[in-house]
Amino acid sequence: MLDEHVGGLSYEALGADNERLRAEHEALWQAWSEAEVIREAKPHECAATGSAMGLSLAQIVTLLVIVLPRLSVPSRSRVGRWVHQASEQASRILGVLDRACQRWVWTVCLDEIFLHRVPIFMAVEPVSLAWVAAQRGPDRTGESWAKVIGTWPRLAPVIADGGTGIERGVQLAPAACHAPAQLPEADVSPPLTMGRDVFHTQREGERVLHRQWQQVERQMEAASEADAKVVQSKRRGRECRGMAGQAGRAWRKAEQLCDEALRAERAAGQSKGALAWFGPDGHRQSRAAVHRQRDEVCQQLHGSQWNKVQRVLSAERTLSHVDRLHTQRAEVVAEPLLRESLIRLWFLNDSLKQRQDNACVSVRHQMVLEHVLCQQLCAQWQSAYVEVDERRRHAVRASSAVEGINSVVRMPQGRHRHVSQGM
């Protein structure tokens, strides 16, 4: 009653305020302790991650100003030391991982990009998409590539573009890659071979075809402008026979260029079929049939702009992926008829995943027939099919996997003046 008359706080209110203040005090201490951990570890991680993404040291400092107190913001030189420490730590860790994974690299896709005129050797294992090599310089000669390729003792096929340095490196690498001291006698790798990348071959053809269609569009625009001049001259009552002749010649040239572009487009589509694993019916393509298709494609490509594409298509290494797959399947299934039936069954099974509705019915009927044929040829055909499926899933004919890694590396490529081997 005395407290009520005086107008002060009650003991219950004081106790509640005390408990509230204690809770706030504990929450602040907890936040401060967590902020202390972040202040010590997170800026290092932010600096290393930002540098790997292509941010400059000044940009990293600008981002740290947002999340750190003003007095805790590191200097640019300090951030540079953090990045250098992270690169050294990454180099030590990757060195251990590289040595542990070298014996498991059987197929690799190679390419080279440049960082301020300094070459970077890129290598990706296509099945697992593991980035297995990123060697910085010093040059792109065959000797430098041989040192990189020689670190994988079990490497057999190499997929790359038509670079002379990579080709020379593949020729020099077997002496170091398949040395007797690295592999026991019972575990001898197949000979090292190099296949030409189908991805770059098709992209070069698409680039030339795109330029050819651009030429058609420019000629059609010029012919349309000539027609417009003829119409304008007629409206003004002027003589337009000379202009009409020019317009006719322009349209005839546009039609000629359009016909050439259409023939080249059909030939480019046929070239994709010639480089495919299977024919349209699902059977494997023989080398004679592929050679015939390739010669037909080269005959339809006219003009000096197609010289590079014709030269690449005519190279023996362009079809090495087909020969390699046929050799592997012959080792798994010796019976030719059973092998062809299993390949046909695999093709139908893969086609079924890409079709819908009514098209699936006919594919299933064909699969049933292939099942019956395989059962009659061999009672244990399922195990052979598993081996065929394993070989097909590990077959590689394009180095597009390494191109995906290149697109990630190119982010810091244009922003940093210098990228160390560790980064």
Buried (B, 14 or more C-beta within 10 A) or exposed (E): EEEEEEEEEEEEEEEEEEEEEEEEEEEEEEEEEEBEEBEEEBBBEBBBEBBBEBBBBEBBBEBBEEEBEEEEBBEEEBBBEBBBBBBBEBEEEBEEEBEEBBBEBBBBBBBBBEBEEBBBBBBBBBBEEBBBBBBBBEEBBBEBBBBBBBBBBBBBBBBBBBBEBBBBBBBBBBEBBBEEEBBEEEEEBBEBBBBBBBBBBBBBBEEBBEEBBEBBEEBBEBBBEBBEBBEEBEEEEEEBEEBBEBBBEBBEBBBEBBEBBEEBBEBBEBBEBBBBBBBEEBBBBEEEEBBEBBEEBBEBBEEEBBEBBBEBBEEEBBBBBBBBBBEBBEEBBEBEEBBBBBBBBBBBBBBBEEEEEEEBEEBEEBBEEBBEBBEEBBEEBEEBBEBBBEBBEBBBBBBBBBBEBBEEBBEBBEBBEEBEBBB
